[in-house]
């Protein structure tokens, strides 16, 4: 018998040890391989998001990516303990004979393929979500999950879902084929038995408990740059965190102060508007707005709320692309508010601010919270003066609870269900042209009733999938993107004013044109204010002279400002101010971004975050039209008074909304 030389024998012995190590892993090679695949997909996702989206957000430096990747890997590792727990559970219970049979191995391959496909599909979803919201999954994703009809329809109409799904299927098959050596369980003749596997699974459960107790979705938000933190975050972890905190109790999660101090600070700040409070009770904010002799009287009021029409698209605000010639022409006929901000980045945030002048308390809008019927709205104020009030919407108002909110507060509802033969419609609703023509007919009927009317119109066309009717000059029916959306929104506004001007009620109406929010959120700041700048224009044909209003203005200010124009007396717990009669010094503006809320005053912003986190930043808006490059944020010295004022607004707002009769 030949003797095997030492080196060769050593090599054979090493291979035997490797084989024994693989055999000892047995079925758990599947779990380890899927874990490595998950970490690899997470790292690749971050590289792609960084390469495609981050360079305009001041995180484009490669050295920052090098810092983001290990932090992201830790986030992914923590989340994998949850996501791979079902696989671990199956591997724990499966008998040995399952892995010895050909059918069992095929089952392992199928399950592994589904898991890998899920990883890739989630990565693709995160790419498209990041493109829209400059963030990982957050409260928006949770809200969208609640309304699958509109959201799935929007995704289907916007993206080539079939092609993407098929491509991911092919990629999954290739990856599983390449990884089969590691995915295929090794022989288990000498592998640990059920009791030993139970120990490993118990260890997995302990790891889950440790992660639950120690790690939050934002635990590793170690960067000063918001987008860098978003890149390092784990999308599923953020989603589950948002789902758990969809409707938060403010006192449990956010900074609080003594109730008496909060009441005093808020009333003192509101009093700077020069309007007396109805009561000396320090816990109320209801003010008694007096009649104004110079008011316009009981004119109709129509508020046109434009979907996603940020100031960055509007020529009157400095955009050079010529997307909004009709708005720009109207701006020369009315009051143009040159520095107006939305309170949030969702339609319901805009609607709550416009309709109720109510602060954007974290984390869900009052439009969708239980108790939405218990607020004083602008509509109720005008109903006391004999107005008929309505909400006119191009889609089905069950979305985002809009119909329930408005009808619960006394508005008549006229939505997609009452527009029988639209010229064009997509998943979100009828085209803006159809909506506005319907609104004109609706107002004709109200005018015949002999009562003044107040109406909020909510448009839908300026939204993905950006599909429009044929025959609109400069607008492709499909594929024009955000610019086409802005151009079509402007075209429809012009058509509305052209048609309305032929009706008797036109010259007895105050028209307000305002956006619900900007198109999307850009920027590295925690609350990137350039993404909150929106147009605001008030036109009253024959009643107002053209004027530019440079005072800082919020959506919260629209109701008290228009009421000041009308000059009608009223009482309401509005948090906004009459900007046209403002002489109270620096303005206080309120904002919501995901779970954060903030107050801006005199160039300083106090930000209140989950788990009682507080930050103070200085803000400088550079000259020029709104864009992602005009904000300048820096850490600022801690200002306890500003923080307390921010707490006073949101703590008191939450208290008034949740206590019986609080905002009545």
C-alpha positions in Angstrom: 0.0 0.0 0.0 1.3 3.4 -0.9 2.1 5.8 1.8 0.6 9.3 1.4 3.2 11.9 1.9 2.8 14.2 4.9 1.8 17.4 3.1 -0.8 15.6 1.1 -2.1 13.8 4.1 -2.3 17.1 5.9 -4.3 18.6 3.1 -6.7 15.6 3.2 -7.0 15.9 6.9 -7.9 19.7 6.6 -10.6 18.9 4.1 -12.0 16.3 6.4 -12.1 18.9 9.2 -13.9 21.4 6.9 -16.4 18.7 6.0 -17.0 17.9 9.6 -17.5 21.6 10.4 -20.1 21.8 7.6 -21.8 18.7 8.8 -22.0 20.1 12.4 -23.9 23.1 11.0 -26.3 20.8 9.3 -29.6 22.5 8.6 -28.4 25.8 10.1 -26.2 26.4 7.1 -29.5 27.5 5.5 -30.1 30.1 8.2 -26.5 31.4 8.1 -26.5 31.7 4.3 -29.8 33.6 4.4 -28.4 35.9 7.0 -25.3 36.7 4.9 -27.5 37.2 1.9 -29.7 39.7 3.9 -26.7 41.7 5.0 -25.3 41.7 1.5 -28.6 43.0 0.0 -28.8 45.6 2.7 -25.3 46.9 2.0 -26.0 46.9 -1.8 -29.2 48.8 -1.2 -27.4 51.5 0.7 -24.7 51.9 -2.0 -27.4 52.2 -4.6 -29.5 54.8 -2.6 -26.3 56.7 -1.8 -25.2 56.7 -5.5 -28.6 57.7 -6.9 -30.2 60.0 -4.3 -27.8 61.4 -1.8 -25.4 63.8 -3.6 -27.8 66.7 -3.4 -28.3 66.1 0.3 -24.7 66.8 1.4 -24.0 63.1 2.0 -22.3 62.3 -1.2 -18.8 62.0 0.2 -17.4 58.4 -0.1 -16.0 58.6 3.4 -19.5 59.1 4.8 -20.7 56.1 2.9 -17.8 54.1 4.5 -19.2 55.2 7.9 -22.8 54.5 6.9 -22.2 50.9 5.8 -21.1 49.4 9.1 -23.8 51.2 11.1 -26.3 49.9 8.5 -24.9 46.4 8.9 -25.6 46.5 12.6 -29.2 47.7 12.0 -29.7 44.9 9.5 -28.2 42.3 11.8 -30.6 43.4 14.6 -33.6 43.3 12.2 -32.6 39.9 10.8 -33.1 38.4 14.2 -36.8 39.2 13.8 -37.2 38.5 10.0 -35.4 35.2 10.0 -37.1 33.9 13.2 -39.8 32.0 11.1 -37.0 30.2 9.3 -35.3 29.3 12.6 -38.6 28.0 13.9 -39.1 25.7 11.0 -35.5 24.5 11.2 -36.0 23.7 14.9 -39.1 21.6 14.4 -38.3 19.9 11.1 -37.4 16.2 11.5 -34.1 14.8 10.1 -35.8 12.7 7.5 -37.1 15.9 5.8 -33.6 16.9 4.9 -32.7 13.4 3.7 -35.5 13.1 1.2 -35.3 14.7 -2.3 -38.7 16.3 -1.7 -37.4 17.8 1.5 -34.4 19.3 -0.3 -36.7 20.8 -2.9 -38.8 22.3 -0.2 -35.7 23.9 1.3 -34.9 25.3 -2.1 -38.4 26.7 -2.5 -38.5 28.3 0.9 -35.0 29.7 0.5 -36.0 31.2 -2.8 -39.1 32.8 -1.4 -37.0 34.4 1.4 -34.4 35.7 -1.0 -37.2 37.0 -3.4 -38.7 38.8 -0.4 -35.4 40.4 0.4 -34.9 41.7 -3.2 -38.5 42.8 -3.5 -38.2 44.8 -0.2 -35.0 46.4 -1.6 -36.8 47.4 -4.8 -39.7 48.9 -2.8 -37.3 50.8 -0.6 -35.6 52.3 -3.8 -38.9 53.6 -5.1 -40.0 54.8 -1.7 -36.7 56.7 -1.2 -37.2 58.2 -4.6 -40.5 59.7 -3.5 -39.9 60.5 0.1 -36.1 60.7 0.6 -36.5 58.3 3.5 -36.8 54.7 4.5 -40.3 53.3 5.3 -42.0 55.6 7.7 -45.5 56.7 8.8 -46.4 57.3 5.1 -45.8 53.7 4.3 -48.1 52.7 7.2 -50.8 55.1 6.0 -50.5 53.7 2.5 -50.9 50.2 3.7 -54.3 51.2 5.2 -55.6 52.2 1.8 -54.4 49.4 -0.5 -56.8 50.1 -3.4 -55.4 53.6 -4.2 -51.8 52.7 -3.4 -51.6 49.4 -5.3 -53.4 51.1 -8.2 -50.9 54.0 -8.1 -47.9 51.6 -8.0 -49.4 49.5 -10.9 -50.0 52.6 -13.0 -46.6 54.3 -12.2 -44.1 51.4 -12.3 -43.6 48.4 -14.6 -44.6 46.0 -11.7 -44.7 42.9 -13.9 -41.3 43.5 -15.4 -39.7 44.3 -12.1 -41.3 41.2 -10.5 -40.1 39.0 -13.3 -36.6 40.4 -13.2 -36.4 39.9 -9.4 -37.6 36.3 -9.9 -34.9 35.6 -12.4 -32.3 37.2 -10.1 -33.6 35.1 -7.2 -33.2 31.9 -9.2 -29.7 32.8 -10.2 -28.7 33.6 -6.6 -30.2 30.5 -5.2 -28.5 28.4 -7.8 -25.2 30.0 -7.0 -25.7 29.6 -3.3 -27.2 26.1 -3.3 -24.0 24.5 -2.0 -24.5 26.5 1.2 -28.3 26.5 1.2 -28.4 22.8 0.9 -28.4 21.3 4.4 -25.3 19.1 5.1 -25.9 15.5 6.2 -27.2 15.3 9.7 -26.2 11.8 10.8 -24.0 13.3 13.5 -25.8 16.7 13.8 -27.4 17.8 17.0 -30.7 16.2 17.9 -34.0 17.9 18.9 -32.9 18.8 22.4 -29.7 20.4 21.1 -31.6 22.3 18.4 -34.0 23.5 21.1 -31.0 25.1 22.8 -30.1 27.0 19.7 -33.7 28.1 19.1 -33.9 29.2 22.8 -30.8 31.3 22.2 -32.5 32.8 19.1 -35.5 33.7 21.3 -33.2 35.3 23.9 -31.6 37.4 21.1 -35.1 38.6 20.0 -35.9 39.6 23.5 -32.6 41.4 23.8 -33.2 43.3 20.6 -36.7 44.2 21.7 -35.5 45.5 25.0 -32.4 47.4 23.8 -32.6 48.3 20.2 -35.0 50.9 18.7 -35.3 51.7 15.0 -33.4 55.0 15.7 -30.9 53.7 18.2 -28.0 53.9 15.7 -29.0 57.3 14.3 -25.5 58.6 15.0 -25.1 61.1 12.2 -25.9 64.8 12.2 -27.2 64.4 8.7 -30.9 63.2 8.3 -30.3 61.5 5.0 -27.2 59.7 6.3 -29.3 58.3 9.1 -32.0 57.2 6.6 -29.3 55.4 4.6 -28.0 53.6 7.6 -31.5 52.7 8.8 -33.2 49.4 8.1 -36.5 49.8 6.2 -38.6 47.0 7.8 -37.4 48.1 11.2 -38.6 51.6 10.5 -41.9 50.3 9.2 -42.6 48.3 12.3 -41.6 51.2 14.5 -44.0 53.5 12.6 -46.8 51.0 12.8 -46.4 50.7 16.6 -46.4 54.5 17.0 -49.0 55.4 14.4 -51.2 57.2 17.0 -49.0 58.3 19.9 -50.0 59.7 23.3 -48.0 62.9 23.4 -47.2 62.9 27.2 -45.9 59.3 27.0 -43.3 59.8 24.2 -42.5 63.6 24.0 -41.0 66.3 26.1 -43.5 67.8 28.6 -43.6 70.7 31.0 -45.9 71.8 33.8 -49.5 72.3 32.4 -49.8 75.7 33.9 -46.6 76.9 32.3 -47.6 75.4 29.0 -51.0 77.2 29.1 -49.3 80.5 30.0 -46.7 80.3 27.3 -49.2 79.4 24.6 -51.7 82.0 25.5 -48.9 84.7 25.6 -47.7 83.7 22.2 -51.2 83.6 20.7 -52.0 87.0 22.3 -49.4 88.7 20.2 -52.0 88.6 17.4 -53.9 91.3 19.3 -57.1 89.3 19.7 -58.5 88.9 23.2 -59.3 85.5 24.6 -63.0 84.6 25.1 -62.3 83.5 28.7 -59.8 84.1 31.5 -59.6 80.3 32.0 -55.9 79.6 31.4 -56.6 76.2 29.9 -58.5 77.5 26.9 -57.2 79.1 23.7 -60.5 80.3 22.2 -60.2 83.9 21.1 -63.0 86.4 20.3 -62.1 87.8 16.9 -63.9 91.2 16.5 -65.8 92.5 13.4 -63.7 94.7 11.1 -65.3 97.8 9.6 -63.1 97.5 6.5 -64.1 93.9 5.9 -65.5 92.6 2.6 -68.6 91.1 4.2 -70.3 87.8 3.5 -68.6 86.9 0.3 -68.4 83.3 -0.8 -65.1 81.6 0.0 -63.6 78.9 -2.2 -60.3 77.3 -1.1 -58.5 75.4 -3.9 -56.1 73.0 -2.3 -53.6 71.9 -4.9 -52.0 68.5 -4.6 -48.2 68.7 -4.2 -47.8 72.1 -5.9 -44.7 73.3 -4.1 -43.5 76.9 -4.5 -40.4 75.5 -6.3 -42.6 74.9 -9.4 -44.3 78.3 -9.5 -43.0 81.2 -11.6 -44.3 83.8 -9.2 -41.9 82.4 -6.6 -38.9 82.5 -8.9 -39.0 79.2 -10.9 -37.8 79.9 -14.4 -39.3 77.0 -16.3 -42.6 78.7 -17.1 -44.8 75.8 -15.7 -47.5 78.0 -14.1 -48.4 80.9 -16.4 -52.0 81.0 -15.2 -51.1 81.1 -11.5 -48.5 83.8 -12.3 -51.2 85.9 -14.1 -53.6 85.5 -11.1 -50.8 86.5 -8.7 -50.8 90.0 -10.3 -54.5 90.3 -9.4 -54.5 89.4 -5.8 -52.6 89.0 -2.5 -49.5 86.8 -3.1 -47.9 85.5 0.2 -44.3 85.1 -0.7 -43.1 83.1 2.3 -45.7 80.5 3.1 -45.1 77.1 4.7 -47.0 73.9 5.0 -47.2 72.3 8.4 -46.4 68.8 7.1 -45.7 66.6 4.1 -49.1 64.8 3.8 -52.4 65.9 2.4 -54.2 65.3 5.8 -51.7 67.7 7.5 -52.6 70.4 5.0 -56.3 69.8 5.4 -56.2 69.9 9.2 -54.2 73.1 9.2 -56.5 74.8 6.6 -59.8 73.6 7.9 -59.2 73.8 11.6 -56.1 76.0 12.1 -54.8 73.2 14.4 -51.2 72.3 15.1 -49.7 69.1 13.5 -49.5 67.1 16.7 -47.4 63.9 16.4 -47.8 61.4 14.9 -51.1 61.1 13.1 -53.3 63.9 11.8 -56.5 64.7 13.6 -58.3 64.1 10.3 -57.7 60.3 11.0 -57.6 60.2 14.8 -60.6 59.1 16.9 -62.4 62.2 18.0 -62.0 64.0 14.7 -65.6 65.3 15.0 -64.7 67.2 18.2 -62.9 70.2 16.7 -64.1 73.7 15.7 -63.5 74.1 12.0 -63.5 77.1 9.7 -66.6 75.6 8.2 -68.4 75.7 11.6 -67.4 79.3 12.1 -68.9 80.3 8.8 -72.0 78.2 9.4 -72.7 80.5 12.4 -72.9 83.3 9.8 -75.4 81.4 7.6 -72.9 79.8 5.1 -73.4 76.5 3.4 -70.1 74.5 3.7 -68.8 71.7 1.5 -65.8 69.6 0.7 -65.4 68.8 -3.0 -62.9 66.1 -3.9 -61.8 64.5 -7.1 -61.3 61.1 -5.6 -63.3 58.9 -3.2 -63.2 60.6 0.1 -63.0 57.4 2.1 -59.2 57.7 1.5 -57.4 59.1 4.5 -60.8 59.4 6.3 -61.4 62.7 4.6 -65.2 62.3 4.1 -65.7 61.2 7.6 -63.7 64.1 9.0 -65.5 66.8 7.0 -69.0 65.3 7.2 -68.4 64.8 11.0 -67.8 68.5 11.2 -70.8 69.7 9.3 -69.5 69.8 5.7 -71.6 68.6 2.8 -69.5 66.1 0.7 -69.3 65.9 -3.0 -66.6 63.5 -4.3 -65.8 61.2 -7.1 -69.1 59.4 -6.6 -71.0 62.5 -7.8 -69.0 63.0 -11.0 -70.6 60.5 -13.4 -68.9 61.0 -16.8 -65.5 62.4 -16.3 -63.3 63.3 -19.3 -60.4 61.4 -17.6 -59.7 59.6 -14.4 -57.0 57.5 -12.9 -56.6 55.6 -9.6 -56.6 58.8 -7.5 -59.7 60.3 -9.0 -61.0 62.4 -11.9 -58.8 64.9 -13.7 -58.6 68.4 -12.2 -60.6 69.7 -15.2 -63.5 67.4 -14.4 -63.2 68.3 -10.7 -63.4 72.0 -11.3 -66.2 71.8 -13.8 -68.1 69.8 -11.3 -67.3 72.4 -8.6 -68.7 75.2 -10.9 -72.0 73.3 -11.3 -72.1 72.6 -7.5 -71.6 76.3 -6.7 -74.3 77.2 -9.2 -76.7 75.1 -7.2 -75.5 76.7 -3.9 -75.9 80.2 -5.4 -79.5 79.4 -6.3 -80.2 78.6 -2.7 -79.5 82.3 -1.9 -77.0 81.6 0.9 -73.2 82.4 0.8 -71.1 79.3 0.5 -67.8 78.1 1.8 -66.0 75.2 0.0 -62.7 73.4 0.2 -61.7 71.8 -3.1 -59.0 69.0 -3.0 -57.4 68.2 -6.3 -55.7 64.9 -7.3 -54.0 65.2 -10.7 -50.6 66.4 -9.6 -49.5 63.0 -8.3 -47.9 59.8 -9.5 -48.6 58.2 -11.9 -48.8 61.6 -13.6 -51.4 60.7 -16.2 -53.5 63.4 -17.8 -56.2 64.0 -20.5 -55.2 64.3 -24.1 -55.0 67.6 -25.8 -53.5 69.8 -23.0 -50.8 72.1 -24.5 -47.3 71.2 -23.3 -48.5 68.2 -21.2 -48.0 64.6 -22.3 -50.8 62.2 -21.3 -48.2 60.0 -19.7 -44.5 60.2 -18.8 -44.1 63.9 -18.1 -43.4 63.5 -14.4 -43.6 66.2 -11.8 -43.1 69.1 -14.2 -46.1 67.9 -16.3 -48.1 67.6 -13.0 -47.4 71.2 -12.1 -48.1 72.4 -15.7 -51.4 70.5 -15.8 -52.5 71.7 -12.3 -51.9 75.3 -13.5 -53.8 74.6 -16.8 -56.8 73.3 -14.8 -56.7 76.3 -12.4 -56.8 78.6 -15.4 -59.8 76.7 -16.9 -61.6 76.9 -13.6 -61.2 80.7 -13.4 -62.2 81.1 -17.0 -65.4 79.2 -16.4 -66.2 80.6 -13.0 -65.8 84.2 -14.3 -68.9 83.5 -16.5 -71.1 82.9 -13.4 -72.9 85.5 -11.2 -71.3 84.2 -8.0 -67.8 84.8 -9.3 -67.5 88.5 -8.3 -69.0 87.7 -4.9 -66.3 85.2 -4.0 -62.9 85.1 -2.3 -60.7 82.5 -3.9 -57.8 81.0 -2.0 -55.2 78.9 -3.9 -52.8 76.9 -1.7 -50.9 73.6 -1.8 -51.5 70.8 0.6 -47.7 70.3 0.7 -44.7 70.3 -1.6 -44.0 67.5 -4.1 -41.5 65.6 -1.8 -39.0 66.0 1.0 -35.4 66.8 0.1 -32.6 67.7 2.4 -30.2 66.6 5.1 -31.9 68.7 7.9 -34.2 67.0 10.3 -37.0 69.3 9.1 -35.9 70.5 5.6 -37.9 73.7 5.4 -37.4 74.3 1.7 -39.5 71.2 1.2 -42.3 72.9 3.1 -42.5 76.1 1.0 -45.8 76.4 -0.8 -47.7 79.0 -2.9 -50.6 81.0 -1.3 -52.7 83.4 -3.3 -55.9 85.1 -2.4 -58.0 86.6 -5.2 -61.3 88.4 -4.8 -62.3 89.9 -8.2 -63.2 93.5 -7.9 -62.5 93.6 -4.1 -58.7 93.4 -3.6 -55.8 95.3 -5.0 -52.7 93.3 -6.0 -50.1 93.1 -3.2 -47.1 91.0 -2.1 -47.2 89.9 1.5 -43.7 89.0 2.8 -44.7 88.1 6.4 -43.9 84.5 7.3 -47.1 82.6 6.9 -48.3 79.1 7.7 -51.3 77.1 6.5 -52.6 77.6 10.1 -52.9 81.3 9.3 -55.2 81.0 6.3 -58.5 80.7 8.1 -58.0 83.7 10.5 -56.5 85.8 7.6 -59.4 85.2 5.3 -61.8 85.8 8.2 -60.0 89.1 8.8 -60.5 90.0 5.2 -64.3 89.3 5.4 -64.4 91.3 8.7 -66.9 88.9 10.3 -66.8 88.5 14.1 -66.3 85.0 15.4 -64.9 82.9 18.3 -62.6 79.9 17.6 -59.7 78.0 19.2 -57.5 78.7 16.1 -53.8 78.5 16.5 -53.0 80.7 13.5 -52.9 84.4 13.2 -54.4 87.1 10.8 -51.3 87.8 8.8 -52.7 90.9 7.1 -53.2 92.6 10.4 -50.1 91.2 12.2 -47.9 93.6 14.2 -46.9 91.2 16.9 -43.2 90.8 16.1 -41.5 87.5 15.0 -43.8 84.8 13.7 -44.1 81.4 15.2 -44.4 78.6 12.7 -45.2 74.9 13.4 -44.0 71.8 11.5 -44.3 68.0 11.5 -41.9 65.6 9.9 -42.6 61.9 10.4 -42.4 61.6 14.2 -40.7 64.9 14.8 -42.5 68.2 15.5 -40.9 71.6 15.5 -41.4 75.3 16.2 -39.5 78.0 14.1 -39.0 81.5 15.5 -36.5 84.2 14.6 -34.2 81.8 12.8 -34.1 79.2 15.5 -35.9 75.8 15.4 -36.7 73.6 18.4 -37.3 70.0 17.4 -39.2 67.6 19.6 -38.6 63.9 18.8 -39.7 60.5 20.1 -38.5 59.3 23.5 -38.4 62.9 24.7 -35.5 63.9 22.5 -35.0 67.6 22.0 -32.7 69.6 19.6 -32.2 73.2 18.8 -30.9 74.4 15.4 -30.3 77.7 13.7 -31.9 78.2 10.3 -31.0 80.7 7.6 -32.9 80.8 4.3 -30.7 82.0 1.5 -32.1 84.3 -1.1 -33.6 82.9 -4.2 -36.5 80.6 -5.3 -37.1 77.5 -3.1 -34.7 74.7 -3.8 -32.8 72.1 -1.8 -29.7 74.2 -1.8 -31.2 77.3 0.0 -31.4 75.9 3.6 -28.5 76.5 6.0 -29.0 74.6 9.3 -26.5 74.5 12.1 -26.6 73.3 15.7 -27.5 76.2 18.0 -27.1 76.9 21.7 -29.8 75.2 23.7 -32.7 77.6 24.1 -34.9 76.4 27.0 -37.5 79.1 26.3 -37.9 78.1 22.7 -38.1 74.4 23.6 -40.7 75.2 26.2 -42.7 77.2 23.7 -42.6 74.2 21.3 -43.7 71.9 24.0 -46.5 74.3 25.0 -48.0 74.2 21.4 -47.9 70.5 20.9 -48.6 69.4 24.5 -51.6 71.8 24.7 -52.8 70.9 21.2 -52.8 67.2 22.1 -54.6 67.9 25.4 -57.3 70.1 23.8 -57.9 67.5 21.1 -58.1 64.5 23.4 -60.1 65.9 26.3 -63.9 66.1 26.0 -64.9 69.4 24.6 -61.3 70.6 24.6 -61.4 72.4 21.2 -65.1 73.3 21.4 
